[in-house]
Amino acid sequence: MLDQKTIDVVKSTIPAIVQAGPEVTKHFYKRMLSSNPALQNVFNMAHQRDNTQPKALFDAVCAYAANIENPAQIQEAVERIAQKHVSIGITPEQYSIVGENLLGTIDELLAPGKEVLEAWAKAYGVLADIFINREAEIYTAETSQAGGWKGTREFRVVKKTQESSLIMSFVLEPVDGKPVLKFKPGQYISIYVSDQGWGHRAIRQYSLPCVADGKYYRIAVKQEDKGEVSPFLHANIQEGDIVHLSAPAGDFFMDVAALKGPVALISAGVGQTPVLSMLKTLHAQSYKHPIHWLHCVRSQEAHAFDAEVKEISSQMPQLTTDIWYSRAEGHPQGIHSGRMDLDQVKAYFANPDIVCFMCGPREFMRTVKKQLLSLGVNPEHIHYELFGSFEDI
């Protein structure tokens, strides 16, 4: 644990760090990646270019400094990031590289003096140990279960399907023919790919819109306009090709055994992939309570997996489905117009036991969360997917 003097010194630097803003973390990444170019194979370089990753790290540094006396306050974010770290193969040795460059950045940009640098060194050491220990637990859990593995494993693409104008799905089976780790509904896998024009390997996370059967995985990939990996997967990866995957991970998942009442599955766009896994799992386990599928998408052309949801609905009378098309004109009868408005289905949320799972763009989730709270949903019953950030919605 940290002594009070160290805590006080670290907290005293918060105003200077906030004033410097994300420039601190931009400098950090530039410094670290220039002297350790192999790390370009680990970090999302597209997020470096659009400054998403530097901002996320800046938020993390500020959150840790502000909660340094009570790290439990950031436990959820720590778990989320630890899961992501395991999926991209972070090792304990890399924490030393990060620490060295973080301290070097603070010294070069803020010149705070020896006392402050020593305090931050101690504080970083404590945080690094938290991550290293938790990640070791996750690695151990993954490798000790049937079908589990550490690092990457070869999978063959056995089916590639255009699910909508924007989304392609890939069914992946292990090349070695052995069982694969059963995932929790809502979790994701990381896929490792490379292209000659990139100059580095790229790793991306994709949720698994299927039921865990220990035999195969299925991912759904939305082609992003300015993306690097998604256009590559859509255009270049074909049936029969080999890709490398890490084991399933993620802190956003459904524990069906813990559910005792109605469930709402809420999504926008490709955000439906983790909640589709939840719906299919509820169906496979013959869940008896009401289930509400609430999905928002731009248009009928962009609407993926509609037939799969309808097939489940035909077999589960307790399942209701509500769809919003936000940009379409002349859409099919029974489809809501515009953005998702839960007042149109507020009767679903009258039961105080209802549990909600949602995924989609951050602003969508922020808006929907406000709607759920205004309808009286218990905040502890609202669960959502956030990737690698200390910033909440």
VEXDREN-2710 file (C-alpha; in Angstrom, 1 decimal):
% VEXDREN-2710
k/r/px/py/pz
1/MET/0.0/0.0/0.0
2/LEU/1.0/3.6/-0.5
3/ASP/2.0/5.8/2.3
4/GLN/0.1/9.0/2.9
5/LYS/3.0/11.3/1.7
6/THR/3.1/9.5/-1.6
7/ILE/-0.7/9.8/-1.9
8/ASP/-0.6/13.5/-1.1
9/VAL/2.2/14.2/-3.6
10/VAL/0.4/12.3/-6.5
11/LYS/-2.9/14.1/-5.8
12/SER/-1.1/17.4/-5.8
13/THR/-0.1/16.8/-9.4
14/ILE/-3.6/16.4/-10.7
15/PRO/-4.2/20.1/-11.6
16/ALA/-1.0/20.2/-13.6
17/ILE/-1.9/17.0/-15.5
18/VAL/-5.4/18.2/-16.2
19/GLN/-4.1/21.5/-17.4
20/ALA/-1.7/19.7/-19.8
21/GLY/-4.5/17.5/-21.0
22/PRO/-4.2/14.6/-23.4
23/GLU/-1.0/16.1/-24.8
24/VAL/0.6/14.2/-21.9
25/THR/-0.5/10.9/-23.1
26/LYS/0.1/11.7/-26.8
27/HIS/3.7/12.4/-25.8
28/PHE/3.8/9.2/-23.8
29/TYR/2.8/7.0/-26.8
30/LYS/5.1/8.8/-29.2
31/ARG/8.0/8.3/-26.8
32/MET/7.2/4.7/-26.0
33/LEU/6.4/3.5/-29.6
34/SER/9.4/5.2/-31.1
35/SER/11.8/3.4/-28.7
36/ASN/9.8/0.2/-28.7
37/PRO/8.4/-0.3/-32.2
38/ALA/7.4/-3.9/-31.5
39/LEU/4.6/-2.5/-29.4
40/GLN/2.9/-1.3/-32.6
41/ASN/1.8/-4.9/-32.9
42/VAL/-0.1/-4.7/-29.6
43/PHE/-1.6/-1.2/-29.6
44/ASN/-4.4/-0.1/-31.9
45/MET/-2.5/2.2/-34.2
46/ALA/-5.7/3.5/-35.7
47/HIS/-6.7/4.8/-32.3
48/GLN/-3.3/6.4/-32.0
49/ARG/-3.9/8.3/-35.2
50/ASP/-7.3/9.6/-34.2
51/ASN/-6.2/10.2/-30.6
52/THR/-8.8/7.9/-29.1
53/GLN/-6.2/5.9/-27.2
54/PRO/-4.2/8.9/-25.8
55/LYS/-7.5/10.3/-24.5
56/ALA/-8.5/6.9/-22.9
57/LEU/-5.1/6.7/-21.2
58/PHE/-5.4/10.3/-20.0
59/ASP/-8.8/9.5/-18.5
60/ALA/-7.3/6.5/-16.8
61/VAL/-4.4/8.4/-15.3
62/CYS/-6.7/11.1/-14.0
63/ALA/-9.1/8.6/-12.6
64/TYR/-6.4/6.7/-10.8
65/ALA/-4.8/9.8/-9.3
66/ALA/-8.2/11.0/-8.1
67/ASN/-9.0/7.6/-6.5
68/ILE/-5.5/6.7/-5.4
69/GLU/-6.7/6.4/-1.7
70/ASN/-9.4/4.0/-2.7
71/PRO/-8.6/1.9/-5.8
72/ALA/-11.8/0.0/-5.3
73/GLN/-13.6/2.9/-6.9
74/ILE/-12.1/2.1/-10.2
75/GLN/-12.4/-1.7/-9.9
76/GLU/-14.9/-2.1/-12.7
77/ALA/-12.7/-0.2/-15.1
78/VAL/-9.7/-2.2/-14.0
79/GLU/-11.5/-5.4/-14.7
80/ARG/-12.6/-4.2/-18.1
81/ILE/-9.1/-3.2/-19.1
82/ALA/-7.5/-6.4/-17.6
83/GLN/-9.8/-8.5/-19.8
84/LYS/-8.8/-6.5/-22.8
85/HIS/-5.1/-6.8/-21.9
86/VAL/-5.4/-10.6/-21.7
87/SER/-7.1/-10.7/-25.1
88/ILE/-4.2/-8.8/-26.7
89/GLY/-1.5/-10.8/-24.8
90/ILE/-0.1/-8.1/-22.5
91/THR/2.8/-9.4/-20.4
92/PRO/4.2/-8.3/-17.0
93/GLU/7.4/-7.2/-18.7
94/GLN/5.5/-4.7/-20.8
95/TYR/4.4/-2.9/-17.6
96/SER/8.0/-2.0/-17.0
97/ILE/8.2/-0.3/-20.4
98/VAL/5.0/1.6/-19.8
99/GLY/6.2/2.7/-16.4
100/GLU/9.6/3.9/-17.7
101/ASN/7.9/6.0/-20.4
102/LEU/5.2/7.3/-18.2
103/LEU/7.7/8.7/-15.7
104/GLY/9.9/10.0/-18.6
105/THR/6.9/11.8/-20.0
106/ILE/6.0/13.4/-16.7
107/ASP/9.5/14.6/-16.3
108/GLU/9.9/15.9/-19.8
109/LEU/6.6/17.8/-19.9
110/LEU/6.0/18.8/-16.3
111/ALA/9.5/18.8/-14.8
112/PRO/8.0/18.3/-11.3
113/GLY/11.2/17.3/-9.5
114/LYS/12.5/14.2/-7.9
115/GLU/9.9/13.9/-5.1
116/VAL/7.0/13.8/-7.5
117/LEU/8.7/11.4/-9.9
118/GLU/9.4/9.0/-7.0
119/ALA/5.8/9.3/-5.8
120/TRP/4.5/8.5/-9.2
121/ALA/6.9/5.6/-9.6
122/LYS/5.5/4.1/-6.4
123/ALA/1.9/4.8/-7.4
124/TYR/2.4/3.3/-10.8
125/GLY/4.0/0.2/-9.3
126/VAL/0.9/-0.4/-7.2
127/LEU/-1.4/-0.1/-10.1
128/ALA/0.8/-2.3/-12.3
129/ASP/0.7/-5.0/-9.7
130/ILE/-3.1/-4.8/-9.5
131/PHE/-3.3/-5.4/-13.3
132/ILE/-0.5/-8.0/-13.4
133/ASN/-2.1/-10.1/-10.6
134/ARG/-5.6/-9.9/-12.1
135/GLU/-4.4/-10.7/-15.6
136/ALA/-2.5/-13.7/-14.2
137/GLU/-5.7/-15.0/-12.7
138/ILE/-7.6/-14.6/-16.0
139/TYR/-4.8/-16.3/-18.0
140/THR/-4.9/-19.2/-15.4
141/ALA/-8.7/-19.5/-15.6
142/GLU/-8.6/-19.6/-19.4
143/THR/-5.9/-22.2/-19.7
144/SER/-7.3/-24.5/-16.9
145/GLN/-10.8/-24.9/-18.5
146/ALA/-11.6/-27.3/-21.3
147/GLY/-10.7/-25.9/-24.7
148/GLY/-8.8/-23.0/-23.2
149/TRP/-5.4/-21.7/-24.3
150/LYS/-3.0/-18.8/-23.8
151/GLY/-1.7/-16.6/-26.6
152/THR/-3.2/-17.2/-30.0
153/ARG/-4.6/-20.3/-31.7
154/GLU/-5.2/-21.0/-35.4
155/PHE/-8.8/-21.1/-36.7
156/ARG/-10.2/-21.7/-40.2
157/VAL/-13.0/-19.6/-41.7
158/VAL/-15.6/-22.2/-42.6
159/LYS/-18.4/-19.8/-43.5
160/LYS/-18.6/-16.1/-44.5
161/THR/-22.0/-14.4/-44.8
162/GLN/-23.1/-10.9/-45.7
163/GLU/-25.6/-10.2/-43.0
164/SER/-26.5/-6.7/-44.0
165/SER/-25.2/-3.8/-46.2
166/LEU/-22.6/-3.2/-43.5
167/ILE/-22.1/-6.4/-41.5
168/MET/-20.3/-9.6/-42.5
169/SER/-20.2/-12.7/-40.2
170/PHE/-17.5/-15.3/-40.1
171/VAL/-17.8/-18.8/-38.6
172/LEU/-14.4/-20.0/-37.3
173/GLU/-13.4/-23.6/-36.3
174/PRO/-10.1/-24.6/-34.7
175/VAL/-7.5/-26.0/-37.1
176/ASP/-6.4/-28.6/-34.5
177/GLY/-10.0/-30.0/-34.3
178/LYS/-10.0/-29.8/-30.5
179/PRO/-12.7/-28.2/-28.3
180/VAL/-12.7/-24.5/-27.8
181/LEU/-13.3/-22.6/-24.6
182/LYS/-16.9/-21.9/-23.9
183/PHE/-17.5/-18.2/-23.5
184/LYS/-20.1/-16.3/-21.5
185/PRO/-22.9/-14.7/-23.5
186/GLY/-21.7/-11.2/-24.3
187/GLN/-18.0/-11.8/-24.4
188/TYR/-15.6/-11.2/-27.3
189/ILE/-12.6/-12.7/-29.0
190/SER/-9.6/-10.9/-30.4
191/ILE/-8.5/-11.6/-34.0
192/TYR/-4.9/-11.0/-35.0
193/VAL/-4.3/-10.0/-38.7
194/SER/-1.6/-8.3/-40.8
195/ASP/-1.3/-6.8/-44.2
196/GLN/1.9/-5.8/-46.0
197/GLY/0.8/-2.2/-46.3
198/TRP/0.3/-1.7/-42.6
199/GLY/3.8/-2.2/-41.3
200/HIS/2.5/-3.8/-38.1
201/ARG/0.1/-6.5/-36.9
202/ALA/-3.4/-5.4/-35.9
203/ILE/-5.6/-6.8/-33.2
204/ARG/-9.3/-6.2/-33.0
205/GLN/-12.1/-7.4/-30.7
206/TYR/-15.4/-8.8/-32.0
207/SER/-18.3/-10.1/-30.0
208/LEU/-19.7/-13.6/-30.5
209/PRO/-23.3/-13.6/-31.7
210/CYS/-23.8/-17.3/-31.1
211/VAL/-24.3/-19.9/-28.3
212/ALA/-21.2/-21.3/-26.7
213/ASP/-21.0/-25.0/-27.7
214/GLY/-17.3/-25.7/-27.4
215/LYS/-17.0/-26.4/-31.1
216/TYR/-16.7/-23.1/-33.0
217/TYR/-16.9/-19.3/-32.8
218/ARG/-18.8/-16.8/-34.9
219/ILE/-18.0/-13.1/-35.2
220/ALA/-19.8/-10.2/-36.9
221/VAL/-17.8/-7.4/-38.4
222/LYS/-19.2/-4.0/-39.4
223/GLN/-17.2/-2.3/-42.2
224/GLU/-16.1/1.0/-40.8
225/ASP/-15.7/3.9/-43.2
226/LYS/-12.3/4.9/-41.9
227/GLY/-11.4/1.5/-40.5
228/GLU/-8.2/-0.5/-41.1
229/VAL/-9.1/-4.0/-40.1
230/SER/-12.8/-4.3/-40.9
231/PRO/-12.4/-3.4/-44.6
232/PHE/-9.5/-5.9/-44.8
233/LEU/-11.6/-8.7/-43.2
234/HIS/-14.6/-8.0/-45.5
235/ALA/-12.5/-7.9/-48.7
236/ASN/-9.6/-10.3/-48.1
237/ILE/-10.5/-13.0/-45.6
238/GLN/-12.3/-15.9/-47.4
239/GLU/-13.7/-19.3/-46.5
240/GLY/-10.8/-21.6/-46.0
241/ASP/-8.4/-18.9/-44.8
242/ILE/-6.5/-19.3/-41.4
243/VAL/-6.7/-16.6/-38.8
244/HIS/-5.3/-16.3/-35.2
245/LEU/-7.6/-15.8/-32.2
246/SER/-7.1/-15.3/-28.5
247/ALA/-9.4/-16.9/-26.0
248/PRO/-12.8/-15.3/-25.2
249/ALA/-12.7/-12.4/-22.7
250/GLY/-14.7/-9.5/-21.5
251/ASP/-16.5/-8.2/-18.4
252/PHE/-19.9/-7.6/-20.1
253/PHE/-21.8/-10.9/-20.0
254/MET/-25.0/-12.4/-18.8
255/ASP/-25.2/-15.0/-16.0
256/VAL/-28.5/-16.7/-16.8
257/ALA/-28.6/-18.5/-13.5
258/ALA/-28.7/-15.2/-11.6
259/LEU/-31.8/-13.9/-13.5
260/LYS/-35.1/-14.2/-11.8
261/GLY/-37.5/-12.0/-13.9
262/PRO/-37.9/-10.0/-17.2
263/VAL/-34.9/-9.2/-19.3
264/ALA/-34.5/-6.3/-21.8
265/LEU/-31.8/-6.7/-24.5
266/ILE/-31.2/-3.2/-26.0
267/SER/-28.9/-2.4/-28.9
268/ALA/-28.0/-0.2/-31.8
269/GLY/-26.3/-1.2/-35.0
270/VAL/-23.6/-3.8/-34.7
271/GLY/-24.0/-3.4/-30.9
272/GLN/-26.6/-6.2/-31.1
273/THR/-23.9/-8.8/-31.5
274/PRO/-23.2/-9.4/-27.7
275/VAL/-26.9/-9.2/-26.8
276/LEU/-27.8/-11.6/-29.7
277/SER/-25.6/-14.1/-27.9
278/MET/-27.6/-13.5/-24.8
279/LEU/-30.9/-13.9/-26.6
280/LYS/-29.7/-17.2/-28.1
281/THR/-28.5/-18.4/-24.8
282/LEU/-31.8/-17.6/-23.1
283/HIS/-33.6/-19.5/-25.9
284/ALA/-31.2/-22.5/-25.6
285/GLN/-31.8/-22.7/-21.9
286/SER/-35.6/-22.3/-22.2
287/TYR/-35.8/-19.1/-20.2
288/LYS/-39.4/-18.7/-19.0
289/HIS/-39.7/-15.0/-18.0
290/PRO/-40.5/-12.2/-20.5
291/ILE/-37.7/-11.1/-22.8
292/HIS/-37.8/-7.8/-24.7
293/TRP/-35.6/-7.4/-27.8
294/LEU/-35.2/-3.6/-28.6
295/HIS/-33.0/-2.7/-31.5
296/CYS/-32.3/0.5/-33.4
297/VAL/-30.6/0.5/-36.8
298/ARG/-30.5/3.0/-39.7
299/SER/-32.6/1.1/-42.3
300/GLN/-33.9/-2.3/-43.4
301/GLU/-30.8/-2.7/-45.6
302/ALA/-28.5/-2.2/-42.6
303/HIS/-30.6/-4.5/-40.4
304/ALA/-28.6/-7.7/-39.6
305/PHE/-29.7/-10.9/-38.0
306/ASP/-33.4/-10.0/-38.4
307/ALA/-34.4/-13.5/-39.6
308/GLU/-32.5/-15.2/-36.7
309/VAL/-34.4/-13.1/-34.1
310/LYS/-37.7/-13.8/-35.8
311/GLU/-37.0/-17.5/-35.8
312/ILE/-36.4/-17.4/-32.0
313/SER/-39.5/-15.2/-31.5
314/SER/-41.6/-17.8/-33.3
315/GLN/-40.5/-20.3/-30.6
316/MET/-40.7/-18.1/-27.6
317/PRO/-44.1/-16.6/-27.0
318/GLN/-42.7/-14.5/-24.1
319/LEU/-40.3/-12.7/-26.4
320/THR/-41.3/-9.3/-27.7
321/THR/-39.4/-7.5/-30.5
322/ASP/-39.3/-3.8/-31.2
323/ILE/-37.3/-2.3/-34.0
324/TRP/-36.5/1.3/-34.8
325/TYR/-35.3/2.5/-38.2
326/SER/-33.7/5.9/-37.6
327/ARG/-33.1/7.0/-41.2
328/ALA/-35.4/5.0/-43.4
329/GLU/-38.5/6.1/-45.2
330/GLY/-41.4/3.8/-46.2
331/HIS/-40.2/1.1/-43.8
332/PRO/-42.2/-2.1/-43.2
333/GLN/-45.3/-2.0/-41.0
334/GLY/-44.6/-2.6/-37.3
335/ILE/-41.3/-0.8/-37.3
336/HIS/-40.8/2.3/-35.2
337/SER/-39.6/5.5/-36.9
338/GLY/-36.6/7.6/-35.6
339/ARG/-34.4/7.0/-32.7
340/MET/-35.2/4.6/-29.9
341/ASP/-37.8/6.0/-27.6
342/LEU/-38.5/3.7/-24.6
343/ASP/-41.7/5.7/-23.7
344/GLN/-43.3/3.8/-26.6
345/VAL/-42.8/0.6/-24.8
346/LYS/-42.7/1.8/-21.2
347/ALA/-45.0/-1.0/-20.0
348/TYR/-42.0/-3.4/-20.4
349/PHE/-40.2/-1.7/-17.6
350/ALA/-42.9/-1.6/-15.0
351/ASN/-41.6/-4.7/-13.3
352/PRO/-39.0/-3.7/-10.7
353/ASP/-37.1/-6.9/-11.3
354/ILE/-36.3/-6.2/-14.9
355/VAL/-32.6/-6.5/-15.8
356/CYS/-31.3/-4.6/-18.9
357/PHE/-28.3/-5.4/-21.1
358/MET/-27.4/-2.9/-23.8
359/CYS/-24.7/-2.2/-26.3
360/GLY/-24.2/0.4/-29.0
361/PRO/-22.5/3.7/-29.6
362/ARG/-21.6/5.6/-26.5
363/GLU/-24.0/8.4/-27.0
364/PHE/-26.8/5.9/-27.7
365/MET/-26.1/4.1/-24.5
366/ARG/-25.9/7.4/-22.6
367/THR/-29.4/8.4/-23.9
368/VAL/-31.0/5.0/-23.3
369/LYS/-29.6/4.8/-19.8
370/LYS/-31.2/8.2/-19.0
371/GLN/-34.5/6.8/-20.4
372/LEU/-34.3/3.7/-18.3
373/LEU/-33.6/5.6/-15.1
374/SER/-36.5/8.0/-15.9
375/LEU/-38.7/4.9/-16.2
376/GLY/-37.7/3.8/-12.7
377/VAL/-35.3/0.9/-13.7
378/ASN/-33.0/0.0/-10.8
379/PRO/-29.5/1.4/-11.7
380/GLU/-27.9/-1.8/-10.5
381/HIS/-30.0/-3.7/-13.1
382/ILE/-28.6/-1.7/-16.1
383/HIS/-25.5/-3.4/-17.7
384/TYR/-23.7/-2.2/-20.8
385/GLU/-20.6/-2.7/-22.8
386/LEU/-17.7/-0.3/-22.6
387/PHE/-14.3/-1.0/-24.3
388/GLY/-11.2/-0.2/-22.4
389/SER/-12.1/3.2/-20.8
390/PHE/-12.3/4.7/-17.4
391/GLU/-15.0/7.0/-18.7
392/ASP/-18.5/5.9/-17.9
393/ILE/-21.8/6.9/-19.5
END
